[in-house]
């Protein structure tokens, strides 16, 4: 009898626990449905605000065209009327779609898959939409707001090439420093802003860059500083490498001009530069981060490397001129010249860096 009682009690506890768990699950689903409906209702407000903002931008553009007398007053009013009607219809259609989603959620309890965020981890393989993920991608599923007229873009800048020194006291170019080994590198971030309202012919390009200029001496010499004066002197061992490295943090500014193509749709206007001839002229200002002399040689059969950070009489305030000419989509021929002194010696006088190479802006 006790055994039967224990079995019945255990069964009762299990059934009760299952019922509690089922109720909790049902409450969780109900709460998710409520949350989803709230999200969809909020989305309706976002749709209205986004399209109102779009209409405002389009009206501003029409007014600008009217002020420049590109269109008549009658044409301006008609364009405004057409834009308002189109935006109203777009709002109506999008709200109808969301209302149907709300009705579907309430009726079936199915949660909208577009709600919330998702995290995707990939190793270069394509997903169901044909996009490739390398690493971790976070999808917020938020509607993307399109700016009607985007005038400023940002770009990553990378450049490298040959570097050499212009010597004040009469030495010919390439006599003191090797042309092939002396190089420069530049890595930076830039913004490009269209200057004119209705033309892509001229842009102002500005940003920040880290520049590294290297000079390799041809002779078996090193720089030494005596009583504050730098000079080259013969090194007692056979040098495998004599390198000067100058690191600068600069702010480049260029005026970029060239061809462009206007692309205008109902909800945006763009001034495309792709595939067009472009050229930039400008310069840069900044500060010297440091100067280093690096030597490599053998002594008693051992390979020795030395690095010496020293002020060899160069300017700590860096400035110069630069220019680039586009060769293809993102690739340009790039040249720059330091008007400031890289370093100064008793025999060479002031030495200025000059560079020529390739530049990528993307």
N, C-alpha and C positions, 0 to 999 in steps of 0.2 A: 504493500500500500504506500509505504514511504517512497519507494522507487517510482511508482506511478505519479505520485505528487511532485517529486523532483523533476520528472520529465515534463509534466504539464507546466510547472513553474518556469522551467528553462525555455519551453516553447513560447510561453506568454511574454517572457522578457525579450526573446528574439523578435517576435512579431511587433512588440511595442517599439523596439529599437529601429526596426525597418520602417515602421510608420513615421517615427520621428525624422529619420534620415530622408524619407521621401518628401515629408513636409518641408524640411530644410532645403532640399533640392528644388522643390516647386517654388519656394519663396525666392531662392536665388535666381531662378529663371525669370520669375515675375519682376524681380528688381532689375535684371538685365534688360527686360523689355521696356520697363519704365525709363531706364537710362538711355536706351536706344531711341525711344520716342523723343526724349528731351534733346538728344543730340541732333536728331533730324529737324526738330523745331528750330533749334539754334542755327542749323544750316540754312534754313529758309531766310532768316534775318541776314546771314552772311551773303546769300545770293542777292538780296535786295541792295545791300550796301555796295557790293562789288560792281553791280551793273549801274548803280547811281554814280559811283565814282568814274566808271567808264564813260557815262554820258557827259559828266562834267568835263572830262578831258577832251572829249570830241567837240563840245561846244566851245571850249577855250581855243581849240585849233581852228574852228570855223571863224570865230571872232578875229583871230590873228590874220587869217586869210582875207577877211573883210577889211581890216585896218590897212593891209598892204595893197588893197584894191585889186587883189587877184580874182575876186568874185564880187558880184553885185549884191546889193542889199536883198533883193528878191531871192537870189540864189542862196544867200546865207540863211534866210528865214526858212526856205524850203528844205535845206539840208538839216537844219535844226529840228524841223518837224519830222522829217524822215528818221533821223537818229532817235528821237524820243519815241516814235511809234515802234521802231525796231527793238529798242531796249525794253519797252513795256511788254512786247510780245515775248521776248526772251525770258523776262522775269516770270511771265505767266506760264510758259512752257516748263521752266525749271521747277517752279513751285508745284505744278501739277505732278511732275515726276516724284518729287519728295512726298507729296500727299499720298500718292499711290504706295510709296515705300512704307509710310506710316501705317496705312490701312493693312498692308500685307503683314507687317510686324504684329499689329494688334490681333489680326485674325488667325495667323498661323503660329505666332510665337517665334518665328525664325529671325535670328539676329542678323542685321545687315552686315555683310562681310567688309564693307568699306569703313566701318566704325573703328576708331582707335588707330594705333600704330602697330607696325610689325618690324621684326628684325630678321634679316636674311644673311646667311653666311655662305660665301661661295669661293671657289678656287679657280675662277676664270670660265666656268661653264655658263651656258646661256639658260635663262629662266624661260617661263612659258610665254613671256612677252618679247623674247628675243634679246633682252638686255643681259649684258655680262657683268657678273659680280666677282670682284677679286678682293676678298677681305670681308668686312662687315658693312651692310647697308641697312639704314633705318628708314622705313617708309612711314610718313606721318599721315598720308591719305587726306591731306588738307587741300582744298581747291587752290590752284595756283592763280595768283592775281597777275594779270598782264598789264604792264605799264604802257600807256598809249604811245608816248614818245620818250624813248630811253636815250639820254644824251651822254651818259657816262658809263664806261666799261672798265673793267680791271683786267690786267694781264700779268703773267709771270714772265720775267726777262732773264735770259741766259745768253752770255756772249763769251767768246774766247778767240784767241788768235796770236799774232806775232807782236812783240813789244821791242822797243829799242830806246836808246837815249840820244837826245840832241845835246851836243857838247858846246859850251860857250867859247872855249879857247881854241877854235880852229880845226879840231879833228873832224875828219869826214864821217858821214853817216855810216855806221857799221864797222868802223875801224877799231873802236874800243870794246864793243859788246857784240856777241854773236847774234846774228839775225835769226837763225833757226831755233836755237835753244831758248832765247829770251821770249817769254810769252806773257799774256795777260788773261785774266778771268774776271767775269762779272756776273753776279747773281742778284736779282732784285725783284721788286714788285712795283707796278706802275698803274696809273689810272689815265684814261684817255677821254677827254670831254670835247664834244662838238661845240665849236665857237659860235657858228651862225644858226639861227632858228630854223631856216629852211634850206640849208646847204650842208653837205658833208665834205666840202672842199678843204676845210681847215679844222684841225683839232689841236688842243693843248694837251700835251702828254707830260706827266710829272709822276714822281715816285721816290723810292729810296733804294739804293744799291750798295752792295759790298764789292769793292774793286780790289784786285790783287795784281800788281805789276811786278814782273821779275826781269832782272838783268844778269846775264852771264858774262863775266869778263874773259877776254881772249887770252891775255897774258897771264903768266904765272905770278899774279899779284893779289894782294888783299888790301882792304881799306883799314887804316889805323888812324886814330885821333890822338894828336899830341898838342897839348896846351889849347884845346878847343878847335884845332884846325885839322881837317881830314885830308889824307893824302894816300896814294897808292904806293906800296913798297913791295920789293921782291920777297917771295916766300921761300924759306930755306928748303922745303921739300917740294917734290913734283905734285902739283895740285891736279886732282881729277875733276874738281868742280869748285867754282867760285861764283856764288849766287847772292845777289841782293834782292830782297823781297820787300815790297812796300804795300801795306794794307790800308785802305781808305774806306770810310763810310761817307757816301755822297748823296746829294739830292739832285738828280738829273731833271732838266726841264727842256722840252723840245716843242717847237711848232711843226706839226706834221701836216703836209698838204698833198693833194693829188686827186685822182679820180674817185668817183663814188656813184652809187646807183640807188635811187629812191624806190622803196618797196612800201606800198600803202594798201592796207586791208581795212575792213570795217572797224576792227577794234584795236588796230595798232598801225604805226608808221615807223619805218626803219630806214636808215641811210647806210647801205651796205658798202663795205670797202674791199671785200674779198675779190681777189683777182685783178685789182686795179693798181696802177702805178702809185706808190706812196714814197714820200721823202721827208725826213725829219732833220731840222737844223736847230741847234741849241747849245747847251753846255751843262755844267754841273758845279756844285759847290759842296764842301764837306770838311771833314777833319781827318787827320792822319791818325790811324790806330796804332801803328808801329812800323819800325824798320828793322829788318833782320839780315845779318850776313851769315851765310852757310858755306862751310868749307869741307871738302872731302879730300883725303890724301892718305898715303901709306907711310908708316914709320916703323922701321925694324920688322917689316913683313906684316904688321897689323894695320887693318883699315880703321881710320879715325874720322869721325864726323864731329864738327864743332858748330854751334849756333850761338851767335852773339847779337843781342839786341842793343842797338846803339843809335844815337842821334848823330848823323853824318852831315849836319848842317842843312837839312831839308826844311821846307815850310810845313808847319803843323796845320795851317789853313790851306786846304786843297781846293783848286778851282781850275777849270779848263773848258775847252770847246769840243763839241762832238757832233756827228752827223751820221745818218744811215739812209740807205736806199733799198727799197724792197726788191728782192730777187724772185721770190715766189710767195706762196700763201702766208707763211709765218717767218720766212727766212729773209734776212737783210744783210747787205754789206755794211760794215760798221767801222768807223774810224773815230779816234779821240786823241786829243793833245793836251797835256798838262801845262797850263800857263804858270802854275806854281812849280817851285824847284823840288825835285825828288831828293837830291843831295848835292853837296858842293865840295870840291877839293881844291887844293892849292895849285895843282897843275892843269886840271880840266876846267875849273870854274864851275858855274851852275850847270846841272844836268837835268833835263826835262824829259819825262816819259812821252813817247808817241806810240800809238797802237793802231793796228789794222787787223780786222778779223770778221767773223760771222756772228750774227745775232738772231736769236729766236724770241718772238713775242707771241705768247699763246695763253 
